Amino acid sequence: MLFVKDIMTKPVIVIRSSATVENAIWLMRTKRVRSLIVEEFYDQGPYGILTERDIVYNVIAKSRSPHFVRVDQIMRRPCICMPLEATLQEAAKIFSETGIHRAPVIENGQLLGIVSMTDILMKGHPGASSRDELSQRVNAALQHARIIDDEDAQIEQDCDIAWQMIEEMRRESVPQG
């Protein structure tokens, strides 16, 4: 049986709540992540989270300048945290019931990692790390793809990426000359 601790991503990229959204966008692009954990406030409670969706809906769609909007103005706080010892089924249930796609893993007030629905799908079965080359390449490509809110468009994007990997592998296997 797999647990959240077995599939979570670490280290977690953290940003200060006083940073601008412009800084957050730069950090997300540089680190190739879709969300940032906002550092814990000393006396204001648990961690917060900032996602691409928060930026699009609360800054870009409202024609606000990322240069002037601070992270603490649009982040979600407190964010729902995932227990380290939660099973993948428990984690999936939490995601389903809350409608979120990712959550920090916190134990005894310590930020240990972050887990997402993608982690559950890609790493959530025994032997996931020993997949064939195609699966590994599709997984790597999906990790770098952008999240799309429309479920049908997301499935279409995933299929396109898988097809591109198959075509690339076919080209590589054809003898040159």
Backbone as ProteinMPNN parsed JSONL, in Angstrom:
{"seq_chain_A": "MLFVKDIMTKPVIVIRSSATVENAIWLMRTKRVRSLIVEEFYDQGPYGILTERDIVYNVIAKSRSPHFVRVDQIMRRPCICMPLEATLQEAAKIFSETGIHRAPVIENGQLLGIVSMTDILMKGHPGASSRDELSQRVNAALQHARIIDDEDAQIEQDCDIAWQMIEEMRRESVPQG", "coords_chain_A": {"N_chain_A": [[0.843, -1.177, 0.0], [0.563, 2.185, -0.86], [1.528, 5.396, 0.397], [0.968, 8.91, 1.027], [3.453, 10.011, 1.706], [5.147, 8.473, 0.178], [4.885, 9.313, -2.448], [4.948, 12.05, -2.605], [6.121, 15.292, -3.698], [9.267, 16.719, -3.298], [11.956, 18.998, -2.915], [9.728, 21.556, -1.648], [8.618, 24.449, -3.29], [8.73, 27.605, -1.982], [7.254, 30.773, -1.199], [7.339, 34.177, -0.087], [4.671, 35.844, 1.584], [4.503, 38.53, 1.156], [5.594, 38.994, -1.31], [5.421, 40.022, -4.768], [2.93, 39.215, -7.247], [4.078, 39.128, -9.706], [6.703, 38.341, -9.043], [6.057, 35.795, -8.133], [5.099, 34.557, -10.477], [7.453, 34.551, -12.0], [9.031, 32.861, -10.384], [7.533, 30.47, -10.489], [7.75, 29.868, -13.228], [10.549, 29.618, -13.496], [11.151, 27.489, -11.776], [9.513, 25.602, -12.801], [6.918, 24.851, -11.859], [3.481, 24.518, -10.805], [2.305, 25.614, -8.684], [2.787, 27.431, -5.614], [3.875, 27.259, -2.274], [2.9, 29.35, 0.273], [4.761, 30.968, 2.658], [4.537, 30.234, 6.152], [2.707, 32.296, 8.335], [3.826, 34.082, 11.17], [2.085, 34.583, 13.421], [-0.369, 34.244, 12.323], [-1.497, 31.841, 11.594], [-1.815, 28.787, 9.623], [0.032, 27.61, 6.67], [-0.266, 29.021, 3.33], [-1.465, 28.778, -0.088], [-0.614, 29.311, -3.484], [-1.741, 29.221, -6.706], [-1.481, 28.642, -10.289], [-4.014, 28.998, -11.31], [-5.171, 30.747, -9.424], [-3.755, 33.064, -10.017], [-4.474, 33.546, -12.706], [-7.32, 33.809, -12.529], [-7.67, 35.795, -10.54], [-5.978, 37.917, -11.066], [-4.998, 38.29, -13.824], [-7.445, 37.91, -15.343], [-8.924, 39.938, -14.255], [-7.704, 42.164, -15.113], [-5.628, 43.218, -13.565], [-2.46, 44.399, -12.425], [0.288, 42.274, -12.277], [2.598, 43.212, -11.205], [1.934, 44.924, -9.153], [0.185, 43.6, -7.436], [0.069, 41.77, -4.456], [1.136, 38.573, -3.214], [-0.212, 37.71, -0.877], [-2.684, 38.851, -1.239], [-4.148, 37.36, -3.007], [-3.764, 34.667, -2.507], [-4.748, 31.41, -1.245], [-5.808, 30.786, 1.977], [-6.419, 29.408, 5.159], [-4.631, 26.712, 3.634], [-5.736, 23.512, 2.542], [-4.328, 20.774, 4.08], [-2.358, 17.826, 3.574], [-2.188, 14.767, 5.248], [0.834, 13.13, 6.201], [0.869, 10.359, 6.487], [-1.35, 9.522, 5.106], [-3.241, 7.321, 3.075], [-3.175, 6.645, -0.481], [-5.762, 6.406, -1.402], [-7.186, 7.753, 0.595], [-6.108, 10.31, 0.231], [-6.991, 10.857, -2.387], [-9.718, 10.929, -1.891], [-9.888, 13.198, -0.239], [-9.071, 15.162, -2.105], [-11.191, 14.897, -3.926], [-13.473, 15.542, -2.359], [-12.952, 18.174, -1.608], [-12.374, 19.562, -3.906], [-9.896, 20.454, -4.677], [-6.612, 20.413, -6.279], [-4.045, 20.01, -5.463], [-1.965, 19.732, -2.542], [-0.187, 20.824, 0.369], [2.079, 18.792, 2.253], [2.118, 18.354, 5.549], [3.547, 17.88, 8.672], [3.444, 17.874, 12.122], [3.556, 20.7, 12.086], [5.581, 21.152, 10.285], [6.658, 21.704, 7.004], [6.792, 19.28, 4.623], [6.53, 18.334, 2.021], [4.767, 18.296, -1.155], [1.741, 17.216, -2.589], [-0.025, 16.099, -5.433], [-2.89, 15.649, -7.638], [-1.865, 14.72, -10.0], [0.491, 13.479, -9.117], [-0.621, 11.288, -7.762], [-1.835, 9.952, -9.905], [0.374, 9.438, -11.608], [2.376, 8.255, -10.04], [1.122, 6.549, -8.408], [0.9, 3.705, -8.203], [2.163, 0.454, -7.389], [5.408, -0.252, -8.575], [5.59, 1.848, -10.29], [7.853, 3.338, -10.847], [9.332, 1.68, -12.404], [8.59, 1.666, -15.077], [8.102, 1.237, -18.644], [10.078, 2.669, -21.358], [8.505, 4.405, -22.98], [6.366, 5.111, -21.268], [7.804, 6.45, -19.291], [8.788, 8.639, -20.739], [6.43, 9.897, -21.574], [5.406, 10.542, -19.076], [7.389, 12.368, -18.181], [7.02, 14.417, -20.082], [4.356, 15.164, -19.526], [4.674, 16.168, -16.963], [5.792, 18.612, -17.449], [3.912, 19.923, -18.888], [1.308, 22.364, -19.216], [-1.318, 22.992, -16.883], [-4.701, 22.506, -17.626], [-7.876, 23.828, -17.169], [-10.308, 22.886, -18.216], [-11.672, 19.773, -18.358], [-11.994, 18.024, -20.59], [-10.304, 19.258, -22.463], [-7.898, 18.945, -21.109], [-7.589, 16.157, -21.144], [-7.393, 15.805, -23.9], [-4.996, 17.209, -24.347], [-3.208, 15.59, -22.877], [-3.389, 13.226, -24.355], [-2.393, 14.119, -26.819], [0.249, 14.686, -26.094], [1.151, 12.113, -25.385], [0.905, 10.873, -27.894], [2.77, 12.376, -29.371], [5.135, 11.542, -28.119], [5.179, 8.849, -28.826], [5.439, 9.064, -31.635], [7.918, 10.355, -31.746], [9.575, 8.385, -30.656], [9.269, 6.428, -32.613], [10.505, 7.665, -34.813], [13.11, 7.801, -33.849], [13.747, 5.1, -33.833], [13.93, 4.368, -36.461], [16.287, 3.41, -38.849], [18.916, 5.567, -39.82], [19.93, 6.841, -42.978]], "CA_chain_A": [[0.0, 0.0, 0.0], [1.326, 3.424, -0.945], [1.085, 6.513, 1.214], [1.337, 10.232, 0.512], [4.894, 10.198, 1.893], [5.854, 7.726, -0.86], [4.756, 9.92, -3.776], [4.968, 13.519, -2.564], [7.237, 15.982, -4.338], [10.084, 17.544, -2.42], [11.541, 20.032, -1.968], [8.603, 22.401, -2.016], [9.003, 25.821, -3.584], [8.015, 28.477, -1.042], [7.367, 32.197, -1.471], [6.85, 35.05, 0.99], [3.343, 36.406, 1.323], [4.658, 39.93, 0.753], [6.125, 39.053, -2.673], [4.432, 40.386, -5.779], [2.513, 38.137, -8.138], [5.115, 39.1, -10.748], [7.754, 37.475, -8.504], [5.527, 34.433, -8.084], [5.082, 34.042, -11.85], [8.847, 34.286, -12.352], [9.467, 31.682, -9.63], [6.848, 29.301, -11.061], [8.349, 29.57, -14.541], [11.929, 29.19, -13.292], [11.166, 26.178, -11.104], [8.611, 24.738, -13.566], [5.874, 24.345, -10.969], [2.162, 25.097, -11.03], [1.834, 26.225, -7.45], [3.802, 27.778, -4.614], [3.388, 27.315, -0.901], [3.196, 30.65, 0.857], [5.333, 30.669, 3.965], [3.686, 30.341, 7.326], [2.734, 33.547, 9.079], [4.225, 33.837, 12.555], [0.961, 34.502, 14.339], [-1.616, 34.271, 11.577], [-1.988, 30.525, 11.248], [-1.1, 27.853, 8.752], [0.526, 27.961, 5.344], [-1.208, 29.312, 2.26], [-1.055, 28.227, -1.372], [-0.871, 30.143, -4.649], [-1.706, 28.387, -7.907], [-1.653, 29.327, -11.571], [-5.431, 29.338, -11.414], [-5.379, 31.954, -8.624], [-3.182, 34.197, -10.755], [-5.292, 33.796, -13.894], [-8.66, 34.265, -12.17], [-7.703, 36.952, -9.642], [-5.116, 39.006, -11.518], [-5.054, 38.456, -15.282], [-8.83, 38.07, -15.797], [-9.449, 41.198, -13.729], [-6.84, 43.227, -15.658], [-4.793, 43.793, -12.512], [-1.044, 44.278, -12.756], [1.041, 41.365, -11.406], [3.677, 43.976, -10.585], [1.441, 45.627, -7.97], [-0.615, 42.722, -6.568], [0.895, 40.929, -3.583], [0.719, 37.18, -3.077], [-1.187, 37.54, 0.205], [-3.973, 39.38, -1.657], [-4.887, 36.393, -3.832], [-3.513, 33.279, -2.106], [-5.764, 30.754, -0.427], [-5.278, 30.504, 3.302], [-5.413, 28.345, 5.203], [-4.827, 25.712, 2.594], [-5.992, 22.169, 3.043], [-3.066, 20.039, 4.162], [-2.461, 16.383, 3.427], [-1.398, 14.05, 6.257], [1.962, 12.359, 5.684], [0.557, 8.923, 6.511], [-2.599, 9.233, 4.393], [-3.125, 6.415, 1.934], [-3.53, 7.331, -1.722], [-7.218, 6.442, -1.461], [-7.6, 8.846, 1.473], [-5.722, 11.555, -0.428], [-7.909, 11.045, -3.513], [-11.006, 11.31, -1.311], [-9.749, 14.595, 0.184], [-9.105, 15.97, -3.326], [-12.543, 14.827, -4.475], [-14.423, 16.241, -1.492], [-12.638, 19.596, -1.487], [-12.254, 20.165, -5.23], [-8.55, 20.975, -4.918], [-5.775, 19.549, -7.116], [-2.751, 19.788, -4.816], [-1.977, 20.141, -1.131], [1.085, 20.615, 1.059], [2.142, 17.709, 3.232], [2.643, 18.99, 6.751], [3.545, 17.005, 9.853], [3.908, 18.615, 13.298], [3.84, 22.074, 11.711], [6.738, 21.189, 9.385], [6.365, 21.478, 5.591], [7.636, 18.169, 4.174], [6.403, 18.092, 0.586], [3.479, 18.661, -1.753], [1.191, 16.104, -3.362], [-1.051, 16.555, -6.368], [-3.615, 14.57, -8.316], [-0.933, 14.167, -10.987], [1.355, 12.536, -8.397], [-1.385, 10.06, -7.518], [-2.018, 9.257, -11.183], [1.624, 9.017, -12.215], [3.227, 7.485, -9.133], [0.243, 5.909, -7.448], [0.749, 2.259, -8.209], [3.444, -0.218, -7.198], [6.17, -0.464, -9.804], [5.472, 3.02, -11.163], [9.166, 3.821, -11.258], [9.977, 0.73, -13.307], [7.811, 1.627, -16.305], [8.844, 1.191, -19.892], [10.61, 3.955, -21.817], [7.42, 5.261, -23.439], [5.674, 5.643, -20.087], [8.687, 7.412, -18.637], [8.861, 9.851, -21.553], [5.125, 10.558, -21.483], [5.356, 11.11, -17.729], [8.245, 13.552, -18.147], [6.368, 15.465, -20.874], [3.184, 15.627, -18.789], [5.112, 16.951, -15.808], [6.139, 19.956, -17.894], [2.777, 20.518, -19.592], [0.516, 23.3, -18.431], [-2.612, 22.493, -16.429], [-5.853, 23.095, -18.308], [-9.019, 23.656, -16.281], [-11.338, 22.12, -18.899], [-11.276, 18.369, -18.28], [-11.868, 17.468, -21.94], [-9.091, 19.813, -23.062], [-6.769, 18.319, -20.421], [-7.464, 14.795, -21.687], [-6.89, 15.967, -25.266], [-3.58, 17.579, -24.243], [-2.477, 14.401, -22.433], [-3.331, 12.311, -25.498], [-1.465, 14.708, -27.79], [1.612, 14.498, -25.585], [1.474, 10.688, -25.521], [1.087, 10.598, -29.321], [4.045, 12.975, -29.761], [6.214, 10.681, -27.616], [5.193, 7.642, -29.669], [6.008, 9.455, -32.931], [9.341, 10.632, -31.537], [10.269, 7.101, -30.477], [9.274, 5.762, -33.922], [11.545, 8.318, -35.618], [14.409, 7.411, -33.312], [14.031, 3.691, -34.101], [14.157, 4.178, -37.896], [17.714, 3.583, -39.175], [19.25, 6.721, -40.652], [20.828, 6.516, -44.075]], "C_chain_A": [[0.892, 1.245, 0.0], [0.673, 4.521, -0.115], [1.539, 7.818, 0.558], [2.843, 10.435, 0.617], [5.708, 9.505, 0.801], [5.848, 8.431, -2.216], [4.866, 11.435, -3.778], [6.225, 14.064, -3.238], [7.949, 16.816, -3.295], [11.342, 17.914, -3.187], [10.381, 20.841, -2.528], [9.123, 23.817, -2.261], [8.099, 26.746, -2.757], [8.263, 29.93, -1.426], [6.833, 32.975, -0.276], [5.492, 35.629, 0.609], [3.423, 37.85, 0.836], [5.216, 40.088, -0.664], [5.014, 39.476, -3.638], [4.067, 39.155, -6.602], [3.506, 38.024, -9.298], [6.272, 38.208, -10.302], [7.312, 36.018, -8.491], [5.515, 33.799, -9.47], [6.501, 33.682, -12.279], [9.339, 33.009, -11.661], [8.823, 30.409, -10.179], [7.474, 28.894, -12.396], [9.753, 29.015, -14.375], [11.999, 27.777, -12.738], [10.259, 25.16, -11.782], [7.598, 24.042, -12.668], [4.578, 25.091, -11.235], [1.582, 25.744, -9.789], [3.02, 26.517, -6.541], [3.139, 27.714, -3.246], [3.832, 28.658, -0.343], [3.61, 30.402, 2.297], [4.364, 30.973, 5.1], [3.827, 31.713, 7.974], [3.048, 33.232, 10.533], [3.024, 33.663, 13.474], [-0.386, 34.451, 13.624], [-2.044, 32.9, 11.062], [-1.182, 29.798, 10.197], [-0.686, 28.434, 7.408], [-0.618, 28.326, 4.407], [-0.685, 28.687, 0.975], [-1.458, 29.207, -2.467], [-0.719, 29.26, -5.876], [-1.797, 29.245, -9.161], [-3.088, 29.814, -11.724], [-5.739, 30.616, -10.628], [-4.902, 33.192, -9.377], [-4.054, 34.553, -11.958], [-6.632, 34.404, -13.506], [-8.654, 35.595, -11.407], [-6.815, 38.12, -10.06], [-5.335, 39.252, -13.007], [-6.488, 38.729, -15.753], [-9.439, 39.388, -15.333], [-8.608, 42.401, -14.158], [-6.049, 43.954, -14.573], [-3.335, 43.566, -12.894], [-0.335, 43.338, -11.777], [2.175, 42.078, -10.663], [3.226, 44.614, -9.263], [0.623, 44.767, -7.007], [0.331, 41.846, -5.756], [0.281, 39.54, -3.462], [-0.365, 37.032, -2.01], [-2.57, 38.084, -0.146], [-4.798, 38.358, -2.442], [-4.681, 34.939, -3.422], [-4.696, 32.726, -1.328], [-5.133, 30.366, 0.905], [-6.442, 30.363, 4.263], [-5.677, 27.348, 4.079], [-5.06, 24.354, 3.26], [-4.685, 21.401, 2.987], [-3.334, 18.543, 4.102], [-1.624, 15.716, 4.514], [-0.333, 13.18, 5.598], [1.618, 10.881, 5.543], [-0.767, 8.579, 5.825], [-2.322, 8.248, 3.263], [-3.494, 7.189, 0.678], [-5.045, 7.414, -1.89], [-7.757, 7.583, -0.585], [-7.282, 10.202, 0.841], [-6.677, 11.861, -1.584], [-9.282, 11.485, -3.011], [-10.981, 12.776, -0.859], [-9.807, 15.519, -1.031], [-10.526, 16.029, -3.894], [-13.532, 15.655, -3.67], [-14.192, 17.752, -1.447], [-12.534, 20.311, -2.829], [-10.891, 20.78, -5.501], [-7.74, 19.969, -5.729], [-4.422, 19.245, -6.499], [-2.821, 20.298, -3.392], [-0.594, 19.921, -0.533], [0.964, 19.453, 2.044], [2.855, 18.285, 4.451], [2.487, 18.028, 7.919], [4.157, 17.79, 11.008], [4.329, 20.042, 12.948], [4.998, 22.241, 10.74], [6.31, 20.858, 7.958], [7.335, 20.432, 5.051], [7.604, 17.942, 2.67], [5.077, 18.628, 0.092], [3.027, 17.472, -2.581], [0.067, 16.645, -4.227], [-1.794, 15.358, -6.945], [-2.707, 13.918, -9.356], [0.014, 13.17, -10.328], [0.637, 11.207, -8.171], [-1.53, 9.263, -8.802], [-0.711, 8.675, -11.722], [2.466, 8.096, -11.334], [2.423, 6.555, -8.242], [0.02, 4.425, -7.568], [2.116, 1.618, -8.041], [4.122, -0.462, -8.543], [6.122, 0.719, -10.742], [6.82, 3.49, -11.652], [9.852, 2.885, -12.244], [9.182, 0.576, -14.605], [8.711, 1.572, -17.529], [9.243, 2.594, -20.327], [9.505, 4.907, -22.258], [6.701, 5.895, -22.248], [6.513, 6.688, -19.384], [8.738, 8.722, -19.416], [7.548, 10.619, -21.53], [4.999, 11.237, -20.13], [6.181, 12.39, -17.644], [7.603, 14.709, -18.913], [5.148, 16.024, -20.148], [3.567, 16.485, -17.595], [5.401, 18.399, -16.198], [5.011, 20.639, -18.661], [2.015, 21.444, -18.651], [-0.798, 22.629, -18.027], [-3.707, 23.241, -17.182], [-7.071, 22.802, -17.444], [-10.13, 22.816, -16.901], [-10.886, 20.658, -18.973], [-11.092, 17.738, -19.657], [-10.606, 17.972, -22.625], [-7.85, 19.206, -22.416], [-6.525, 16.91, -20.958], [-6.898, 14.858, -23.1], [-5.402, 16.319, -25.258], [-2.74, 16.358, -23.848], [-2.321, 13.403, -23.586], [-2.364, 12.821, -26.565], [-0.025, 14.491, -27.363], [2.029, 13.043, -25.737], [1.737, 10.339, -26.986], [2.416, 11.178, -29.82], [5.222, 12.105, -29.308], [6.32, 9.411, -28.448], [5.842, 7.951, -31.009], [7.514, 9.711, -32.812], [10.132, 9.331, -31.387], [10.323, 6.334, -31.796], [10.373, 6.337, -34.802], [12.933, 7.895, -35.153], [14.778, 5.964, -33.648], [14.265, 3.4, -35.582], [15.63, 4.405, -38.192], [17.913, 4.757, -40.114], [20.136, 6.265, -41.811], [20.179, 6.311, -45.307]], "O_chain_A": [[1.851, 1.337, 0.766], [-0.546, 4.57, 0.052], [2.38, 7.822, -0.342], [3.45, 10.983, -0.303], [6.839, 9.906, 0.527], [6.718, 8.172, -3.048], [4.875, 12.049, -4.845], [7.247, 13.385, -3.331], [7.321, 17.527, -2.511], [11.746, 17.153, -4.065], [10.098, 20.809, -3.726], [9.97, 24.313, -1.518], [6.872, 26.67, -2.83], [9.338, 30.279, -1.914], [5.975, 32.485, 0.459], [5.217, 35.871, -0.567], [2.505, 38.334, 0.175], [5.3, 41.209, -1.167], [3.828, 39.307, -3.356], [4.813, 38.177, -6.642], [3.738, 36.929, -9.809], [6.772, 37.406, -11.09], [8.093, 35.119, -8.8], [5.881, 32.633, -9.622], [6.722, 32.619, -12.859], [9.991, 32.174, -12.289], [9.492, 29.385, -10.318], [7.696, 27.711, -12.651], [10.116, 28.044, -15.039], [12.812, 26.966, -13.182], [10.231, 23.992, -11.394], [7.438, 22.822, -12.707], [4.584, 26.172, -11.823], [0.508, 26.344, -9.829], [4.097, 25.937, -6.679], [1.973, 28.078, -3.093], [4.992, 29.049, -0.471], [2.916, 29.725, 3.055], [3.502, 31.847, 5.003], [4.935, 32.223, 8.137], [2.584, 32.224, 11.066], [2.958, 32.692, 14.229], [-1.431, 34.6, 14.259], [-2.886, 32.822, 10.167], [-0.032, 30.137, 9.916], [-1.003, 29.573, 7.064], [-1.777, 27.989, 4.652], [0.413, 28.129, 0.952], [-2.505, 29.849, -2.389], [0.317, 28.622, -6.062], [-2.146, 30.424, -9.098], [-3.332, 30.917, -12.214], [-6.482, 31.473, -11.107], [-5.562, 34.232, -9.372], [-4.339, 35.727, -12.198], [-7.045, 35.408, -14.086], [-9.538, 36.428, -11.61], [-6.893, 39.198, -9.471], [-5.811, 40.318, -13.396], [-6.717, 39.688, -16.49], [-10.371, 39.895, -15.957], [-8.772, 43.506, -13.642], [-5.83, 45.162, -14.659], [-3.026, 42.621, -13.62], [-0.354, 43.581, -10.571], [2.647, 41.607, -9.628], [4.04, 44.821, -8.363], [0.393, 45.174, -5.868], [1.269, 41.257, -6.293], [-0.931, 39.362, -3.59], [-1.335, 36.303, -2.217], [-3.535, 37.813, 0.57], [-6.019, 38.485, -2.527], [-5.363, 34.057, -3.944], [-5.532, 33.473, -0.82], [-4.087, 29.719, 0.96], [-7.386, 31.149, 4.181], [-6.813, 27.174, 3.639], [-4.632, 24.106, 4.387], [-4.013, 21.383, 1.956], [-4.387, 18.061, 4.52], [-0.457, 16.069, 4.686], [-0.577, 12.568, 4.558], [2.033, 10.231, 4.583], [-1.251, 7.455, 5.955], [-1.299, 8.332, 2.584], [-4.065, 8.276, 0.765], [-5.556, 8.38, -2.455], [-8.68, 8.293, -0.986], [-8.09, 11.129, 0.908], [-7.119, 13.0, -1.74], [-9.935, 12.32, -3.637], [-11.947, 13.508, -1.074], [-10.501, 16.536, -1.007], [-10.998, 17.094, -4.292], [-14.34, 16.389, -4.24], [-15.137, 18.52, -1.268], [-12.601, 21.539, -2.881], [-10.738, 21.548, -6.451], [-8.132, 18.809, -5.855], [-3.722, 18.336, -6.946], [-3.621, 21.175, -3.067], [0.094, 18.959, -0.876], [-0.106, 19.178, 2.587], [4.028, 18.652, 4.393], [1.424, 17.44, 8.122], [5.266, 18.311, 10.886], [5.339, 20.536, 13.45], [5.36, 23.369, 10.406], [5.665, 19.835, 7.729], [8.545, 20.656, 5.021], [8.56, 17.411, 2.106], [4.357, 19.319, 0.812], [3.846, 16.797, -3.205], [-0.69, 17.524, -3.817], [-1.388, 14.209, -6.767], [-2.771, 12.707, -9.57], [0.312, 12.127, -10.909], [1.215, 10.138, -8.364], [-1.37, 8.043, -8.801], [-0.69, 7.555, -12.231], [3.193, 7.246, -11.847], [2.99, 5.849, -7.408], [-0.986, 3.924, -7.065], [3.12, 2.167, -8.495], [3.473, -0.834, -9.521], [6.568, 0.614, -11.885], [6.926, 3.996, -12.769], [10.852, 3.259, -12.857], [9.109, -0.517, -15.166], [9.914, 1.826, -17.457], [8.804, 3.584, -19.743], [9.558, 6.097, -21.944], [6.46, 7.102, -22.243], [5.988, 7.705, -18.93], [8.732, 9.798, -18.819], [7.546, 11.848, -21.472], [4.538, 12.375, -20.043], [5.719, 13.389, -17.093], [7.633, 15.85, -18.453], [4.93, 17.235, -20.156], [2.855, 17.43, -17.256], [5.271, 19.306, -15.376], [5.136, 21.802, -19.042], [2.087, 21.303, -17.43], [-1.322, 21.79, -18.76], [-3.641, 24.458, -17.35], [-7.281, 21.662, -17.03], [-10.828, 22.101, -16.183], [-9.856, 20.344, -19.57], [-10.135, 16.993, -19.87], [-9.914, 17.204, -23.293], [-6.852, 18.974, -23.098], [-5.382, 16.522, -21.198], [-6.03, 14.065, -23.461], [-4.633, 15.793, -26.064], [-1.679, 16.123, -24.426], [-1.256, 12.812, -23.768], [-1.606, 12.044, -27.145], [0.825, 14.151, -28.186], [3.146, 12.765, -26.174], [2.674, 9.601, -27.293], [3.11, 10.537, -30.609], [6.198, 11.953, -30.043], [7.422, 8.947, -28.742], [6.695, 7.196, -31.475], [8.285, 9.32, -33.688], [11.229, 9.198, -31.93], [11.314, 5.658, -32.074], [11.094, 5.591, -35.464], [13.824, 7.66, -35.969], [15.958, 5.625, -33.74], [14.741, 2.321, -35.933], [16.181, 5.45, -37.844], [17.174, 4.923, -41.084], [20.994, 5.4, -41.636], [20.834, 6.03, -46.311]]}, "name": "protein", "num_of_chains": 1, "seq": "MLFVKDIMTKPVIVIRSSATVENAIWLMRTKRVRSLIVEEFYDQGPYGILTERDIVYNVIAKSRSPHFVRVDQIMRRPCICMPLEATLQEAAKIFSETGIHRAPVIENGQLLGIVSMTDILMKGHPGASSRDELSQRVNAALQHARIIDDEDAQIEQDCDIAWQMIEEMRRESVPQG"}
